[in-house]
Amino acid sequence: MRKYEFWFVVGSQSLYGPEVLATVAERSAEMAAKLSEVLPYPLVYKVTAKSNKEIADVIREANYDENCAGVITWCHTFSPSKMWINGFANLQKPYCHFATQYNQEIPNEEIDMDFMNLNQSAHGDREHGFITARLRMQRKVVAGYWQDEEVQQRLGDWMKAAVGVAVSRDMKVMRFGDNMREVAVTEGDKVEAQMQLGWQVNTWPVGQLVETMNAVTEAEIDALMADYTASYDMATDDIETVRYQARAEIAIKKMMDAEGCMAFSNTFQDLYGMKQLPGLASQHLMALGYGYGGEGDWKVSALTAIMKAMGEGGNGASAFMEDYTYHLAKGSEYSLGAHMLEVCPSLAGDKPRIEVHELGIGDREAPARLVFEGKAGKAVVATLIDMGGRFRLIVQDVECVKPIMTMPNLPVARVMWKAEPSLATGLECWILAGGAHHSVLSYDVSAGQLRDWARMMDVEFVHINRDTTPEKLEEQLFLMDLAWKLK
């Protein structure tokens, strides 16, 4: 991934004189350096802006710098807001207003008028906040002392969401075939997706994939097989089937890399010329950070890649997921998530096993796949749907658990979770909101980060949590529908 960074632009004015401005610049550089040690991405101090031109210039530079994923501002002193208008009016990157101050406490013995003139964050940030509200800017406000862990966590979470925006703007999805026939929710307006989300979604023929597979060398397969052996337990003697998956993975990766694609989709209804549906191949590609969507679901494919990029280390524990079946015993209600083959091993609680089993669908040879149980922990499931004229991101809080049964005859990767606020109520709310059967399950990306991402991308956001009821959600959906019609 690109080495993303965030720009720190500090507000002041020339009225205070060179000595004060030098102190502001020195402190701002210090804050940026110290924060860079704890934030997920570097915070680069750019300028203490004192004029309309300085602000417009740095915003223009930020817009065209590919490594700049967002702009964070702070007003150490008082910064008149009219001089920010021209710059802010042209800002095209995510924006966070960091309302903080250099000193944590008021120094009882030292405070005098010189101190007051230098430390006017409480004054300046309010002036600064007015102009962004007046301009109706999409923004994140993070307030608190800059060395507090909670404040740094909030700032870091916003950074990850902003990186998700940068990844979205560059997103290219490679589709092998169309979506599964007659399925509604995997359809969508690809022109609208590119206009609003930046996604370039196009189709490549399966025949070209087969040609690329045929050109893969045995040496290339040997090298990938060594990676498989190092990462997973080889629980099959059918090595040729595993090698076929390696051949498919190498070919898919070559085609995606050649086109600059970060995500792909396929469908078991279009495997012309292929012996197997890519199972292990798709899983290992997701482990490398690529997004995937089954049955031609390009929306969840792109969302998977974005949420992976937002996760820990730029490739977090996020994966394509499907709600498969429920355990409805009273007091012990669980969802079982899986897919035919393609669940990312980043979700695994233990070392995954490579196994070969019949698929029972797709009319092809038995494919190799990774089999594992998902790890326990708090997570979210998220899905993006096309509502016609707008996109809606639906996020539900869940608690993943070690599966309550072994399911020895289910030869797929699986994750079991308790849904918030309960299985039945959560299911009702998911259906009321129009949630898809495909989603992205993530241990690393929070609902708050996805809310920030949706706000930056101008996407409607629905959050199903422990406080959600169908009645409240119906009212929220009705009001949001009215609001979006007025936009």
C-alpha positions, 0 to 999 in steps of 0.5 A, spaced: 500 500 500 501 507 499 505 510 504 499 514 507 500 520 511 496 526 514 497 533 514 497 538 520 495 545 518 495 550 524 492 556 524 494 563 527 495 570 524 501 575 523 498 580 529 502 576 534 509 578 532 514 573 530 516 571 537 509 568 538 509 565 531 516 561 532 513 558 538 507 556 535 511 553 529 516 549 534 510 547 539 506 544 532 512 540 530 513 537 537 506 535 537 506 532 530 512 528 532 510 525 538 503 524 535 506 520 530 509 515 535 503 513 537 498 514 531 497 509 526 500 514 520 505 519 520 502 526 522 506 531 518 506 538 520 506 543 514 505 550 516 502 555 521 497 558 516 497 566 517 493 568 511 488 566 505 494 565 501 498 560 505 491 556 507 489 556 499 496 553 497 497 548 502 490 545 501 491 545 494 498 541 495 494 536 499 489 535 494 494 533 489 499 529 493 497 522 493 500 520 499 496 525 503 490 521 506 487 527 510 488 534 513 488 535 520 487 543 523 488 546 530 488 553 532 494 554 537 492 562 537 486 565 534 485 564 527 480 569 523 476 564 520 474 568 513 481 567 511 480 559 511 474 560 506 477 559 499 482 553 502 476 550 505 471 551 499 476 547 495 478 541 500 478 534 497 481 530 502 478 528 509 478 533 514 478 533 522 478 539 526 483 537 532 480 542 538 486 541 543 491 545 546 499 545 548 498 545 555 494 540 559 493 545 565 492 552 567 499 555 570 496 558 576 503 562 577 505 563 570 498 565 567 499 573 564 497 576 558 503 574 554 500 567 556 493 568 554 495 571 547 499 565 545 494 560 548 488 561 545 486 554 542 479 555 546 478 562 542 481 560 535 477 553 535 471 556 536 472 561 530 475 555 526 469 551 527 464 556 525 466 557 518 466 549 517 459 549 520 457 555 515 460 552 509 456 546 511 463 542 510 463 534 512 468 534 518 470 530 524 471 534 530 476 531 536 476 534 542 481 533 548 488 534 550 493 531 545 497 527 549 491 523 552 490 516 550 483 516 549 484 522 544 489 519 540 485 513 539 479 517 536 484 521 532 487 514 530 480 511 528 479 517 524 485 516 520 484 509 518 477 511 516 480 516 512 485 511 509 479 507 507 476 513 503 483 514 499 483 506 498 476 507 495 477 513 491 483 508 487 479 502 488 478 498 481 474 491 481 476 485 477 469 481 475 470 474 472 463 473 469 456 477 472 453 476 478 449 470 480 443 469 475 436 473 478 439 475 485 437 482 486 442 485 492 448 483 488 446 488 483 447 495 483 449 501 479 456 501 477 456 508 474 453 511 480 459 507 484 464 510 480 461 517 481 460 517 488 465 512 491 471 512 486 470 505 484 472 502 477 468 496 476 469 492 470 469 485 467 474 480 464 473 474 461 474 467 464 477 465 458 483 470 459 483 467 466 484 460 463 489 463 458 493 466 464 493 460 468 495 455 462 501 460 462 503 459 469 510 455 470 511 449 475 516 453 478 511 459 480 507 454 483 512 451 487 514 457 490 506 458 492 506 451 495 511 453 499 507 459 502 501 454 503 505 449 507 508 454 511 502 458 513 497 452 513 496 445 515 496 440 509 490 436 511 490 432 504 494 427 500 491 430 493 497 435 492 495 436 484 488 439 486 492 444 491 497 445 486 491 447 481 488 452 486 495 455 486 495 456 479 489 459 479 491 464 485 497 466 481 493 467 475 488 472 478 493 476 482 497 477 475 491 479 472 489 484 478 496 487 479 497 488 471 490 492 471 491 495 478 485 492 481 485 491 489 478 486 489 475 481 484 469 477 484 467 471 480 461 466 480 460 458 480 455 459 474 461 462 470 467 457 470 468 456 463 474 452 461 476 452 469 476 445 473 475 448 480 472 454 483 477 458 486 477 456 493 484 456 497 486 461 491 481 466 493 482 465 501 489 466 500 489 472 496 484 475 501 490 474 506 494 478 502 489 484 502 485 483 496 478 484 496 473 478 494 466 477 493 462 471 491 457 470 486 459 476 482 458 481 488 462 487 486 460 491 492 462 487 498 468 485 494 470 492 494 468 493 501 472 487 503 478 491 500 477 497 503 475 495 510 482 490 510 486 497 509 482 500 514 484 495 519 490 493 523 497 494 519 493 496 513 491 489 512 486 487 518 482 481 520 476 483 515 473 478 510 467 476 505 462 473 509 455 470 508 449 468 513 448 461 512 444 458 518 441 460 525 441 456 532 435 458 535 435 454 541 432 459 547 437 462 550 443 460 546 441 463 539 447 464 534 448 465 527 453 461 523 457 465 518 460 461 512 461 461 504 461 455 500 469 456 500 471 463 500 472 466 508 479 469 509 484 466 514 485 472 517 479 470 521 482 464 524 482 462 531 487 456 530 492 454 524 487 453 518 487 446 514 488 445 507 482 440 505 479 437 499 472 436 498 466 435 493 462 442 493 456 440 490 454 446 486 458 449 480 459 442 476 466 442 477 472 438 480 472 438 488 476 444 490 481 445 495 479 450 501 482 452 508 477 449 513 478 453 520 473 456 526 473 463 527 476 466 533 472 469 539 471 477 540 467 483 538 466 484 531 462 488 526 458 485 520 457 490 514 454 490 508 453 496 502 446 496 498 444 500 492 438 504 494 437 507 488 440 514 488 444 513 494 448 507 497 446 505 504 451 502 509 448 497 514 453 495 520 451 490 526 455 489 532 456 482 534 460 478 539 464 472 535 464 465 539 468 459 539 463 455 535 458 451 540 459 444 536 464 441 532 460 440 525 465 435 523 462 434 516 462 441 514 468 442 510 468 450 510 471 455 514 466 458 519 464 463 524 459 463 529 456 469 533 451 472 537 448 478 534 446 485 537 441 486 540 439 479 539 438 474 534 431 475 532 431 483 533 437 484 530 435 480 524 428 484 523 432 490 523 437 487 518 431 485 514 428 492 515 434 496 513 434 491 506 441 488 509 444 483 504 446 476 505 453 478 503 457 482 508 464 483 511 465 481 518 471 485 521 474 484 528 479 490 527 474 495 524 469 499 528 462 501 527 464 508 529 470 508 524 465 505 518 460 511 520 466 516 519 467 513 512 460 513 510 460 520 512 466 522 508 463 518 502 456 521 503 453 514 504 447 513 508 449 509 515 445 504 519 447 502 525 444 496 529 447 495 536 444 493 543 439 499 543 436 498 536 429 496 536 425 495 530 420 501 532 426 506 532 429 503 526 423 504 522 422 511 524 429 512 523 429 509 516 423 513 514 426 520 516 433 518 513 429 517 506 425 523 507 432 527 508 436 523 502 430 525 497 431 532 499 439 532 498 
